[in-house]
Amino acid sequence: MLDTQRSIADLVLAHSACAPVFQRHKIDFCCRGHLSLEEAARARALDVDALIQELTQAIAERSPHSPDPAMLSTAGLVGHLVDTHHAYLREALPFILQVADKVARVHGAHNPKLVPLARDAHAIAEALLPHLDFEEEILFPRLLQEAPDTVLIARELDAMVAEHRGVGELLASIREAADDFTLPAWACNSYRALFAELEHLEADVLTHVHLENHALMPRFVRPEVRS
């Protein structure tokens, strides 16, 4: 039985299979990962017992051999973040922007939400791409130094978390404009591709941010220092 007082961030660290369940219920396990399972369920007006059952089933169905990036060394975790999540964003974002602009142009009159949706897609790309550059060129090399400057790193990690909050707000705005990625009956293939890509983007970024906030950052900054 899952502990209802356990933080949702800790649950995802222990059981990555919980992440898609939280995503489906719009529970932010990244920037609001300090909430307990009970608090998160209450905030979304969810029955906590039903949520626990759903989480328990997801955990049981996950292969025990699935790799856990949070258990990697710091160098291994940084490599995973860059090779998996950064590489995905660099490849996916240009395509998403192209399709978002096309769908807004062709179908914006039919669904006015598609215009702000495309605008939010551009905003998240503008937020994420410089963020990736900063992490790869400055932050991550500093974290991997033999004797890192803890004061400087604490400041930069706090800035990273603040940027993550902004990205989380944009993801929520995208989901709202996309009506929880619900497709209308008349959606064309481009429309369908866009919504599938945006939902995948949300899942990947949530996992990415979670690993940085709750697996990487605590290795360098104690919780009481961050507050």
C-alpha positions in Angstrom: 0.0 0.0 0.0 1.4 3.4 -1.0 1.9 5.9 1.8 -0.5 8.8 1.3 1.9 11.1 3.1 4.8 10.3 0.8 5.8 13.1 -1.5 4.9 12.6 -5.2 8.4 13.5 -6.2 9.7 10.7 -4.0 7.2 8.3 -5.5 8.3 9.0 -9.0 12.0 8.7 -7.9 11.2 5.2 -6.5 8.7 4.2 -9.2 9.1 5.9 -12.6 5.8 4.1 -13.7 4.0 6.7 -11.5 5.0 9.5 -13.8 2.5 8.8 -16.6 -0.3 8.4 -14.1 0.4 11.8 -12.6 0.7 13.3 -16.0 -2.7 11.9 -17.0 -4.3 13.5 -13.9 -2.4 16.8 -14.4 -0.5 16.4 -11.1 2.8 18.3 -11.3 5.4 16.0 -9.8 8.2 18.3 -10.8 7.8 21.9 -9.5 5.2 20.8 -6.9 6.8 17.5 -6.1 6.9 18.4 -2.4 3.2 17.7 -2.1 2.1 14.5 -0.5 0.1 12.0 -2.4 -2.9 12.9 -0.4 -2.4 16.6 -0.9 -1.9 16.2 -4.7 -5.1 14.1 -5.0 -7.1 16.7 -3.0 -5.8 19.5 -5.1 -7.1 17.8 -8.3 -10.3 16.7 -6.6 -9.4 13.0 -7.0 -10.3 10.1 -4.8 -7.0 9.2 -3.2 -7.8 5.5 -2.9 -8.6 5.3 -6.6 -5.4 7.1 -7.4 -3.4 4.7 -5.2 -5.0 1.8 -7.0 -4.1 3.2 -10.4 -0.5 3.9 -9.3 -0.1 0.4 -7.8 -1.3 -1.2 -11.0 1.1 0.9 -13.1 4.0 -0.1 -10.8 3.0 -3.7 -11.0 2.9 -3.7 -14.8 6.3 -2.0 -15.2 9.1 -4.4 -16.0 11.5 -4.8 -13.0 14.4 -4.6 -15.5 13.5 -1.0 -16.6 16.6 1.2 -16.0 16.3 3.8 -13.3 18.3 7.0 -14.3 18.1 8.3 -10.7 20.4 5.5 -9.6 23.2 6.4 -12.0 26.3 8.2 -11.0 26.3 11.9 -11.4 28.3 11.6 -14.6 25.9 8.9 -15.8 22.8 10.9 -14.9 24.2 14.0 -16.7 25.0 11.8 -19.8 21.4 10.4 -19.7 19.9 13.9 -19.5 21.9 15.1 -22.5 21.8 12.0 -24.6 18.1 11.2 -24.0 16.1 14.3 -23.1 18.2 17.1 -24.5 18.7 15.2 -27.8 15.0 14.5 -28.0 14.1 18.2 -27.6 16.6 19.4 -30.1 15.1 17.0 -32.7 11.4 17.3 -31.8 11.0 21.0 -31.2 11.7 22.2 -34.8 9.1 19.7 -36.2 6.5 20.6 -33.5 6.8 24.3 -34.3 6.5 23.7 -38.1 3.4 21.5 -37.6 1.9 23.9 -34.9 2.2 26.8 -37.3 0.6 24.9 -40.2 -2.3 23.6 -38.1 -3.0 27.1 -36.7 -2.9 28.6 -40.2 -5.2 26.0 -41.8 -7.6 25.3 -38.9 -7.3 28.4 -36.7 -10.6 29.8 -37.9 -12.3 26.5 -37.0 -10.6 26.2 -33.6 -9.3 29.6 -32.4 -7.4 27.9 -29.6 -4.9 26.6 -32.1 -3.4 30.1 -32.5 -2.4 30.6 -28.9 -1.4 26.9 -28.9 1.2 27.6 -31.6 2.3 30.7 -29.8 2.9 28.7 -26.6 4.8 26.0 -28.6 7.2 28.8 -29.8 7.5 30.2 -26.3 8.4 26.8 -24.8 11.1 26.3 -27.5 12.5 29.8 -26.8 12.6 28.9 -23.1 14.1 25.4 -23.5 16.7 25.7 -26.2 18.9 28.3 -24.4 18.3 26.3 -21.2 19.8 23.2 -22.8 22.8 25.2 -24.1 23.4 26.6 -20.6 23.2 23.2 -18.9 25.5 21.5 -21.5 28.1 24.3 -21.8 28.2 25.7 -18.2 26.2 24.0 -15.5 26.9 20.3 -16.2 30.6 20.8 -16.6 30.7 22.6 -13.3 28.8 19.9 -11.6 31.4 17.3 -12.8 34.4 19.3 -11.7 36.6 17.6 -9.1 36.1 20.4 -6.6 32.9 22.3 -7.6 32.2 25.7 -6.4 29.2 24.9 -4.1 28.0 28.5 -3.7 28.0 29.2 -7.4 26.4 25.9 -8.2 23.6 26.4 -5.6 22.8 29.8 -7.2 22.8 28.3 -10.7 20.7 25.3 -9.7 18.1 27.6 -8.1 18.0 29.5 -11.4 17.5 26.2 -13.2 14.5 25.4 -11.0 13.0 28.8 -11.6 13.3 28.3 -15.3 11.6 24.9 -14.9 8.6 26.5 -13.2 8.2 28.7 -16.3 8.4 25.7 -18.6 5.8 23.9 -16.4 3.4 26.9 -16.7 3.8 26.8 -20.5 3.1 23.0 -20.6 -0.1 23.6 -18.6 -1.1 26.3 -21.0 -0.5 24.1 -24.0 -2.5 21.3 -22.5 -5.4 23.7 -21.8 -5.3 25.1 -25.3 -5.3 21.5 -26.7 -8.3 20.5 -24.5 -6.2 17.8 -22.8 -5.1 16.7 -26.3 -8.6 15.7 -27.3 -9.0 15.4 -31.1 -12.1 16.7 -32.9 -13.7 14.3 -35.3 -12.6 16.5 -38.3 -8.9 16.6 -37.3 -6.6 16.0 -40.2 -3.3 14.0 -40.1 -1.2 17.1 -39.3 -3.6 18.0 -36.5 -3.4 14.5 -35.1 0.4 14.4 -35.4 0.7 17.8 -33.6 -1.4 16.6 -30.6 0.5 13.3 -30.4 3.9 15.2 -30.5 2.7 17.7 -27.9 1.6 15.0 -25.5 4.9 13.2 -25.9 6.7 16.5 -25.4 4.9 17.0 -22.1 5.7 13.6 -20.8 9.4 13.9 -21.8 9.8 17.3 -20.3 8.1 16.4 -17.0 10.4 13.4 -16.6 13.4 15.5 -17.6 12.6 18.3 -15.1 11.8 15.8 -12.4 15.3 14.1 -12.8 17.0 17.5 -12.6 15.0 18.8 -9.7 14.8 15.6 -7.6 17.7 13.4 -8.6 20.5 15.7 -9.7 20.0 18.9 -7.6 19.9 17.2 -4.2 23.4 15.8 -4.8 24.7 19.3 -4.6 22.3 21.4 -2.6 20.7 20.4 0.7 16.9 21.1 0.9 17.4 23.6 3.8 20.0 25.5 1.6 17.5 25.8 -1.3 14.6 27.2 0.8 
